[in-house]
Amino acid sequence: TTVTVDYLWTGNVRLAKVLDTGPVLASPESDADVVGVAASNAGVPVECAVGDWLRIGVGQYLPAAAVPDVGKIKAC
């Protein structure tokens, strides 16, 4: 069964578009625990960058390559 969910974003944080579906990791390391999934074309709130990783929430990281058009991001 497939479920499609649309969210209405009401926050004041700019969202960045995810390029491809991939795991959200618990820390900025490729072998970290998977804590979720970011779907292709999803909008994520990029908070800051740690090397080649983007933090999208507390304990939630994506590889920077997954969000190529994020623009200038501050370091964590």
VEXMAR-467755 format. One record per residue: residue in three letters; x, y, z of N, C-alpha, C, O in turn. Coordinates in nm, 3 decimals, m for minus. Example, Ala and Ser with C-alpha at 12.3 -4.5 7.8 and 13.67 -1.06 7.14 Angstrom:
VEXMAR-467755
<vovex code="ALA" n_X="1.319" n_Y="m0.569" n_Z="0.780" ca_X="1.230" ca_Y="m0.450" ca_Z="0.780" c_X="1.320" c_Y="m0.330" c_Z="0.780" o_X="1.424" o_Y="m0.332" o_Z="0.846"/>
<vovex code="SER" n_X="1.285" n_Y="m0.225" n_Z="0.708" ca_X="1.367" ca_Y="m0.106" ca_Z="0.714" c_X="1.290" c_Y="0.003" c_Z="0.787" o_X="1.341" o_Y="0.114" o_Z="0.804"/>
END
This chain:
VEXMAR-467755
<vovex code="THR" n_X="0.083" n_Y="m0.117" n_Z="0.000" ca_X="0.000" ca_Y="0.000" ca_Z="0.000" c_X="0.089" c_Y="0.124" c_Z="0.000" o_X="0.187" o_Y="0.131" o_Z="0.074"/>
<vovex code="THR" n_X="0.055" n_Y="0.220" n_Z="m0.080" ca_X="0.128" ca_Y="0.346" ca_Z="m0.087" c_X="0.039" c_Y="0.458" c_Z="m0.035" o_X="m0.079" o_Y="0.467" o_Z="m0.069"/>
<vovex code="VAL" n_X="0.097" n_Y="0.542" n_Z="0.048" ca_X="0.024" ca_Y="0.656" ca_Z="0.103" c_X="0.097" c_Y="0.782" c_Z="0.061" o_X="0.218" o_Y="0.792" o_Z="0.077"/>
<vovex code="THR" n_X="0.025" n_Y="0.877" n_Z="0.007" ca_X="0.081" ca_Y="1.006" ca_Z="m0.030" c_X="0.032" c_Y="1.110" c_Z="0.069" o_X="m0.088" o_Y="1.122" o_Z="0.094"/>
<vovex code="VAL" n_X="0.128" n_Y="1.186" n_Z="0.125" ca_X="0.093" ca_Y="1.286" ca_Z="0.225" c_X="0.147" c_Y="1.420" c_Z="0.178" o_X="0.262" o_Y="1.430" o_Z="0.136"/>
<vovex code="ASP" n_X="0.065" n_Y="1.522" n_Z="0.185" ca_X="0.107" ca_Y="1.659" ca_Z="0.157" c_X="0.103" c_Y="1.737" c_Z="0.288" o_X="0.006" o_Y="1.727" o_Z="0.363"/>
<vovex code="TYR" n_X="0.210" n_Y="1.814" n_Z="0.314" ca_X="0.216" ca_Y="1.896" ca_Z="0.434" c_X="0.209" c_Y="2.043" c_Z="0.395" o_X="0.265" o_Y="2.083" o_Z="0.293"/>
<vovex code="LEU" n_X="0.142" n_Y="2.121" n_Z="0.474" ca_X="0.139" ca_Y="2.264" ca_Z="0.455" c_X="0.242" c_Y="2.323" c_Z="0.549" o_X="0.222" o_Y="2.323" o_Z="0.671"/>
<vovex code="TRP" n_X="0.353" n_Y="2.375" n_Z="0.494" ca_X="0.461" ca_Y="2.429" ca_Z="0.576" c_X="0.422" c_Y="2.570" c_Z="0.617" o_X="0.399" o_Y="2.656" o_Z="0.532"/>
<vovex code="THR" n_X="0.414" n_Y="2.594" n_Z="0.747" ca_X="0.376" ca_Y="2.726" ca_Z="0.796" c_X="0.489" c_Y="2.795" c_Z="0.873" o_X="0.469" o_Y="2.902" o_Z="0.930"/>
<vovex code="GLY" n_X="0.606" n_Y="2.735" n_Z="0.874" ca_X="0.720" ca_Y="2.794" ca_Z="0.945" c_X="0.781" c_Y="2.908" c_Z="0.867" o_X="0.745" o_Y="2.933" o_Z="0.753"/>
<vovex code="ASN" n_X="0.876" n_Y="2.976" n_Z="0.931" ca_X="0.942" ca_Y="3.089" ca_Z="0.865" c_X="1.081" c_Y="3.052" c_Z="0.815" o_X="1.158" o_Y="3.140" o_Z="0.777"/>
<vovex code="VAL" n_X="1.114" n_Y="2.922" n_Z="0.813" ca_X="1.242" ca_Y="2.875" ca_Z="0.764" c_X="1.229" c_Y="2.839" c_Z="0.616" o_X="1.135" o_Y="2.770" o_Z="0.576"/>
<vovex code="ARG" n_X="1.325" n_Y="2.886" n_Z="0.535" ca_X="1.323" ca_Y="2.852" ca_Z="0.392" c_X="1.351" c_Y="2.703" c_Z="0.375" o_X="1.440" o_Y="2.649" o_Z="0.440"/>
<vovex code="LEU" n_X="1.277" n_Y="2.638" n_Z="0.288" ca_X="1.296" ca_Y="2.496" ca_Z="0.262" c_X="1.381" c_Y="2.478" c_Z="0.137" o_X="1.372" o_Y="2.556" o_Z="0.043"/>
<vovex code="ALA" n_X="1.464" n_Y="2.374" n_Z="0.139" ca_X="1.547" ca_Y="2.339" ca_Z="0.024" c_X="1.498" c_Y="2.206" c_Z="m0.031" o_X="1.456" o_Y="2.118" o_Z="0.044"/>
<vovex code="LYS" n_X="1.504" n_Y="2.191" n_Z="m0.162" ca_X="1.451" ca_Y="2.072" ca_Z="m0.229" c_X="1.552" c_Y="1.957" c_Z="m0.232" o_X="1.668" o_Y="1.976" o_Z="m0.269"/>
<vovex code="VAL" n_X="1.506" n_Y="1.839" n_Z="m0.191" ca_X="1.588" ca_Y="1.718" ca_Z="m0.192" c_X="1.591" c_Y="1.663" c_Z="m0.334" o_X="1.486" o_Y="1.652" o_Z="m0.398"/>
<vovex code="LEU" n_X="1.709" n_Y="1.629" n_Z="m0.385" ca_X="1.725" ca_Y="1.579" ca_Z="m0.521" c_X="1.675" c_Y="1.436" c_Z="m0.536" o_X="1.592" o_Y="1.410" o_Z="m0.623"/>
<vovex code="ASP" n_X="1.723" n_Y="1.344" n_Z="m0.454" ca_X="1.686" ca_Y="1.203" ca_Z="m0.463" c_X="1.646" c_Y="1.151" c_Z="m0.325" o_X="1.695" o_Y="1.199" o_Z="m0.223"/>
<vovex code="THR" n_X="1.557" n_Y="1.054" n_Z="m0.323" ca_X="1.517" ca_Y="0.991" ca_Z="m0.198" c_X="1.636" c_Y="0.924" c_Z="m0.133" o_X="1.713" o_Y="0.854" o_Z="m0.200"/>
<vovex code="GLY" n_X="1.651" n_Y="0.945" n_Z="m0.004" ca_X="1.762" ca_Y="0.884" ca_Z="0.068" c_X="1.741" c_Y="0.890" c_Z="0.218" o_X="1.649" o_Y="0.956" o_Z="0.265"/>
<vovex code="PRO" n_X="1.826" n_Y="0.821" n_Z="0.292" ca_X="1.810" ca_Y="0.816" ca_Z="0.437" c_X="1.850" c_Y="0.946" c_Z="0.506" o_X="1.938" o_Y="1.019" o_Z="0.460"/>
<vovex code="VAL" n_X="1.784" n_Y="0.973" n_Z="0.616" ca_X="1.822" ca_Y="1.079" ca_Z="0.707" c_X="1.898" c_Y="1.010" c_Z="0.820" o_X="1.848" o_Y="0.914" o_Z="0.879"/>
<vovex code="LEU" n_X="2.018" n_Y="1.059" n_Z="0.851" ca_X="2.104" ca_Y="0.992" ca_Z="0.948" c_X="2.109" c_Y="1.068" c_Z="1.081" o_X="2.085" o_Y="1.188" o_Z="1.086"/>
<vovex code="ALA" n_X="2.141" n_Y="0.995" n_Z="1.188" ca_X="2.143" ca_Y="1.051" ca_Z="1.323" c_X="2.262" c_Y="1.141" c_Z="1.349" o_X="2.259" o_Y="1.222" o_Z="1.442"/>
<vovex code="SER" n_X="2.367" n_Y="1.129" n_Z="1.269" ca_X="2.486" ca_Y="1.213" ca_Z="1.285" c_X="2.551" c_Y="1.229" c_Z="1.148" o_X="2.519" o_Y="1.154" o_Z="1.056"/>
<vovex code="PRO" n_X="2.641" n_Y="1.325" n_Z="1.133" ca_X="2.703" ca_Y="1.349" ca_Z="1.003" c_X="2.813" c_Y="1.250" c_Z="0.969" o_X="2.929" o_Y="1.288" o_Z="0.949"/>
<vovex code="GLU" n_X="2.776" n_Y="1.123" n_Z="0.963" ca_X="2.869" ca_Y="1.014" ca_Z="0.930" c_X="2.794" c_Y="0.912" c_Z="0.846" o_X="2.678" o_Y="0.881" o_Z="0.874"/>
<vovex code="SER" n_X="2.858" n_Y="0.859" n_Z="0.744" ca_X="2.790" ca_Y="0.766" ca_Z="0.652" c_X="2.746" c_Y="0.637" c_Z="0.719" o_X="2.657" o_Y="0.569" o_Z="0.666"/>
<vovex code="ASP" n_X="2.805" n_Y="0.599" n_Z="0.833" ca_X="2.764" ca_Y="0.476" ca_Z="0.900" c_X="2.673" c_Y="0.502" c_Z="1.021" o_X="2.652" o_Y="0.413" o_Z="1.103"/>
<vovex code="ALA" n_X="2.619" n_Y="0.623" n_Z="1.032" ca_X="2.529" ca_Y="0.657" ca_Z="1.142" c_X="2.395" c_Y="0.586" c_Z="1.128" o_X="2.359" o_Y="0.540" o_Z="1.019"/>
<vovex code="ASP" n_X="2.322" n_Y="0.577" n_Z="1.237" ca_X="2.189" ca_Y="0.515" ca_Z="1.236" c_X="2.095" c_Y="0.595" c_Z="1.147" o_X="2.099" o_Y="0.718" o_Z="1.144"/>
<vovex code="VAL" n_X="2.010" n_Y="0.523" n_Z="1.075" ca_X="1.907" ca_Y="0.586" ca_Z="0.992" c_X="1.790" c_Y="0.623" c_Z="1.083" o_X="1.738" o_Y="0.538" o_Z="1.156"/>
<vovex code="VAL" n_X="1.749" n_Y="0.750" n_Z="1.079" ca_X="1.638" ca_Y="0.796" ca_Z="1.163" c_X="1.516" c_Y="0.839" c_Z="1.082" o_X="1.415" o_Y="0.880" o_Z="1.138"/>
<vovex code="GLY" n_X="1.527" n_Y="0.829" n_Z="0.951" ca_X="1.414" ca_Y="0.866" ca_Z="0.865" c_X="1.454" c_Y="0.862" c_Z="0.719" o_X="1.561" o_Y="0.813" o_Z="0.683"/>
<vovex code="VAL" n_X="1.366" n_Y="0.914" n_Z="0.635" ca_X="1.389" ca_Y="0.917" ca_Z="0.491" c_X="1.344" c_Y="1.053" c_Z="0.439" o_X="1.239" o_Y="1.104" o_Z="0.477"/>
<vovex code="ALA" n_X="1.426" n_Y="1.111" n_Z="0.352" ca_X="1.389" ca_Y="1.234" ca_Z="0.281" c_X="1.354" c_Y="1.195" c_Z="0.138" o_X="1.438" o_Y="1.142" o_Z="0.065"/>
<vovex code="ALA" n_X="1.232" n_Y="1.220" n_Z="0.099" ca_X="1.183" ca_Y="1.180" ca_Z="m0.032" c_X="1.229" c_Y="1.277" c_Z="m0.140" o_X="1.251" o_Y="1.395" o_Z="m0.114"/>
<vovex code="SER" n_X="1.244" n_Y="1.226" n_Z="m0.260" ca_X="1.278" ca_Y="1.308" ca_Z="m0.375" c_X="1.178" c_Y="1.422" c_Z="m0.387" o_X="1.057" o_Y="1.401" o_Z="m0.377"/>
<vovex code="ASN" n_X="1.228" n_Y="1.543" n_Z="m0.409" ca_X="1.149" ca_Y="1.665" ca_Z="m0.425" c_X="1.089" c_Y="1.718" c_Z="m0.295" o_X="1.013" o_Y="1.815" o_Z="m0.297"/>
<vovex code="ALA" n_X="1.120" n_Y="1.656" n_Z="m0.181" ca_X="1.071" ca_Y="1.707" ca_Z="m0.053" c_X="1.142" c_Y="1.837" c_Z="m0.020" o_X="1.256" o_Y="1.858" o_Z="m0.061"/>
<vovex code="GLY" n_X="1.077" n_Y="1.922" n_Z="0.054" ca_X="1.138" ca_Y="2.044" ca_Z="0.104" c_X="1.186" c_Y="2.021" c_Z="0.246" o_X="1.108" o_Y="1.978" o_Z="0.331"/>
<vovex code="VAL" n_X="1.312" n_Y="2.049" n_Z="0.273" ca_X="1.367" ca_Y="2.030" ca_Z="0.407" c_X="1.423" c_Y="2.162" c_Z="0.460" o_X="1.476" o_Y="2.242" o_Z="0.382"/>
<vovex code="PRO" n_X="1.413" n_Y="2.185" n_Z="0.590" ca_X="1.468" ca_Y="2.307" ca_Z="0.649" c_X="1.615" c_Y="2.289" c_Z="0.685" o_X="1.646" o_Y="2.235" o_Z="0.791"/>
<vovex code="VAL" n_X="1.704" n_Y="2.332" n_Z="0.600" ca_X="1.848" ca_Y="2.316" ca_Z="0.625" c_X="1.891" c_Y="2.421" c_Z="0.728" o_X="1.880" o_Y="2.541" o_Z="0.704"/>
<vovex code="GLU" n_X="1.940" n_Y="2.371" n_Z="0.843" ca_X="1.979" ca_Y="2.460" ca_Z="0.952" c_X="2.125" c_Y="2.505" c_Z="0.943" o_X="2.156" o_Y="2.622" o_Z="0.967"/>
<vovex code="CYS" n_X="2.213" n_Y="2.411" n_Z="0.908" ca_X="2.355" ca_Y="2.442" ca_Z="0.902" c_X="2.428" c_Y="2.325" c_Z="0.836" o_X="2.368" o_Y="2.223" o_Z="0.804"/>
<vovex code="ALA" n_X="2.560" n_Y="2.343" n_Z="0.817" ca_X="2.641" ca_Y="2.241" ca_Z="0.751" c_X="2.757" c_Y="2.197" c_Z="0.840" o_X="2.815" o_Y="2.277" o_Z="0.913"/>
<vovex code="VAL" n_X="2.788" n_Y="2.068" n_Z="0.831" ca_X="2.903" ca_Y="2.008" ca_Z="0.899" c_X="2.981" c_Y="1.935" c_Z="0.791" o_X="2.947" o_Y="1.823" o_Z="0.755"/>
<vovex code="GLY" n_X="3.085" n_Y="1.998" n_Z="0.737" ca_X="3.158" ca_Y="1.937" ca_Z="0.627" c_X="3.065" c_Y="1.917" c_Z="0.508" o_X="3.005" o_Y="2.012" o_Z="0.458"/>
<vovex code="ASP" n_X="3.054" n_Y="1.793" n_Z="0.462" ca_X="2.969" ca_Y="1.759" ca_Z="0.348" c_X="2.830" c_Y="1.713" c_Z="0.390" o_X="2.762" o_Y="1.643" o_Z="0.316"/>
<vovex code="TRP" n_X="2.788" n_Y="1.752" n_Z="0.510" ca_X="2.658" ca_Y="1.712" ca_Z="0.564" c_X="2.574" c_Y="1.834" c_Z="0.599" o_X="2.628" o_Y="1.937" o_Z="0.639"/>
<vovex code="LEU" n_X="2.443" n_Y="1.820" n_Z="0.584" ca_X="2.351" ca_Y="1.927" ca_Z="0.619" c_X="2.264" c_Y="1.881" c_Z="0.734" o_X="2.209" o_Y="1.771" o_Z="0.731"/>
<vovex code="ARG" n_X="2.251" n_Y="1.964" n_Z="0.837" ca_X="2.160" ca_Y="1.931" ca_Z="0.947" c_X="2.023" c_Y="1.988" c_Z="0.914" o_X="2.009" o_Y="2.108" o_Z="0.888"/>
<vovex code="ILE" n_X="1.923" n_Y="1.901" n_Z="0.914" ca_X="1.786" ca_Y="1.944" ca_Z="0.884" c_X="1.698" c_Y="1.940" c_Z="1.008" o_X="1.578" o_Y="1.968" o_Z="1.001"/>
<vovex code="GLY" n_X="1.756" n_Y="1.907" n_Z="1.121" ca_X="1.686" ca_Y="1.902" ca_Z="1.248" c_X="1.780" c_Y="1.844" c_Z="1.352" o_X="1.890" o_Y="1.799" o_Z="1.319"/>
<vovex code="VAL" n_X="1.737" n_Y="1.843" n_Z="1.476" ca_X="1.819" ca_Y="1.787" ca_Z="1.582" c_X="1.837" c_Y="1.637" c_Z="1.557" o_X="1.739" o_Y="1.563" o_Z="1.550"/>
<vovex code="GLY" n_X="1.963" n_Y="1.594" n_Z="1.542" ca_X="1.991" ca_Y="1.453" ca_Z="1.515" c_X="1.942" c_Y="1.405" c_Z="1.380" o_X="1.909" o_Y="1.288" o_Z="1.364"/>
<vovex code="GLN" n_X="1.937" n_Y="1.497" n_Z="1.280" ca_X="1.891" ca_Y="1.462" ca_Z="1.145" c_X="1.985" c_Y="1.526" c_Z="1.043" o_X="1.995" o_Y="1.648" o_Z="1.034"/>
<vovex code="TYR" n_X="2.053" n_Y="1.441" n_Z="0.966" ca_X="2.153" ca_Y="1.487" ca_Z="0.870" c_X="2.133" c_Y="1.423" c_Z="0.733" o_X="2.095" o_Y="1.307" o_Z="0.722"/>
<vovex code="LEU" n_X="2.159" n_Y="1.502" n_Z="0.630" ca_X="2.157" ca_Y="1.455" ca_Z="0.492" c_X="2.292" c_Y="1.488" c_Z="0.430" o_X="2.355" o_Y="1.587" o_Z="0.466"/>
<vovex code="PRO" n_X="2.339" n_Y="1.405" n_Z="0.335" ca_X="2.459" ca_Y="1.444" ca_Z="0.261" c_X="2.428" c_Y="1.571" c_Z="0.181" o_X="2.319" o_Y="1.586" o_Z="0.126"/>
<vovex code="ALA" n_X="2.523" n_Y="1.663" n_Z="0.173" ca_X="2.503" ca_Y="1.788" ca_Z="0.101" c_X="2.466" c_Y="1.763" c_Z="m0.045" o_X="2.392" o_Y="1.843" o_Z="m0.104"/>
<vovex code="ALA" n_X="2.514" n_Y="1.656" n_Z="m0.104" ca_X="2.482" ca_Y="1.624" ca_Z="m0.244" c_X="2.333" c_Y="1.597" c_Z="m0.265" o_X="2.284" o_Y="1.609" o_Z="m0.377"/>
<vovex code="ALA" n_X="2.262" n_Y="1.563" n_Z="m0.159" ca_X="2.118" ca_Y="1.535" ca_Z="m0.170" c_X="2.037" c_Y="1.663" c_Z="m0.186" o_X="1.921" o_Y="1.659" o_Z="m0.229"/>
<vovex code="VAL" n_X="2.097" n_Y="1.777" n_Z="m0.152" ca_X="2.027" ca_Y="1.906" ca_Z="m0.159" c_X="2.120" c_Y="2.005" c_Z="m0.230" o_X="2.177" o_Y="2.093" o_Z="m0.166"/>
<vovex code="PRO" n_X="2.135" n_Y="1.991" n_Z="m0.362" ca_X="2.236" ca_Y="2.068" ca_Z="m0.435" c_X="2.209" c_Y="2.218" c_Z="m0.446" o_X="2.304" o_Y="2.295" o_Z="m0.462"/>
<vovex code="ASP" n_X="2.086" n_Y="2.262" n_Z="m0.437" ca_X="2.055" ca_Y="2.404" ca_Z="m0.454" c_X="2.025" c_Y="2.473" c_Z="m0.321" o_X="1.936" o_Y="2.558" o_Z="m0.313"/>
<vovex code="VAL" n_X="2.098" n_Y="2.436" n_Z="m0.218" ca_X="2.070" ca_Y="2.489" ca_Z="m0.084" c_X="2.117" c_Y="2.633" c_Z="m0.067" o_X="2.066" o_Y="2.704" o_Z="0.021"/>
<vovex code="GLY" n_X="2.211" n_Y="2.677" n_Z="m0.146" ca_X="2.263" ca_Y="2.813" ca_Z="m0.130" c_X="2.366" c_Y="2.819" c_Z="m0.020" o_X="2.421" o_Y="2.716" o_Z="0.021"/>
<vovex code="LYS" n_X="2.392" n_Y="2.940" n_Z="0.029" ca_X="2.493" ca_Y="2.959" ca_Z="0.134" c_X="2.434" c_Y="2.917" c_Z="0.269" o_X="2.326" o_Y="2.963" o_Z="0.308"/>
<vovex code="ILE" n_X="2.506" n_Y="2.831" n_Z="0.340" ca_X="2.461" ca_Y="2.779" ca_Z="0.469" c_X="2.572" c_Y="2.802" c_Z="0.571" o_X="2.690" o_Y="2.785" o_Z="0.542"/>
<vovex code="LYS" n_X="2.532" n_Y="2.842" n_Z="0.692" ca_X="2.632" ca_Y="2.862" ca_Z="0.799" c_X="2.681" c_Y="2.727" c_Z="0.851" o_X="2.615" o_Y="2.625" o_Z="0.835"/>
<vovex code="ALA" n_X="2.798" n_Y="2.728" n_Z="0.911" ca_X="2.854" ca_Y="2.607" ca_Z="0.973" c_X="2.782" c_Y="2.580" c_Z="1.106" o_X="2.738" o_Y="2.673" o_Z="1.174"/>
<vovex code="CYS" n_X="2.771" n_Y="2.453" n_Z="1.140" ca_X="2.708" ca_Y="2.414" ca_Z="1.268" c_X="2.806" c_Y="2.436" c_Z="1.381" o_X="2.774" o_Y="2.409" o_Z="1.497"/>
END
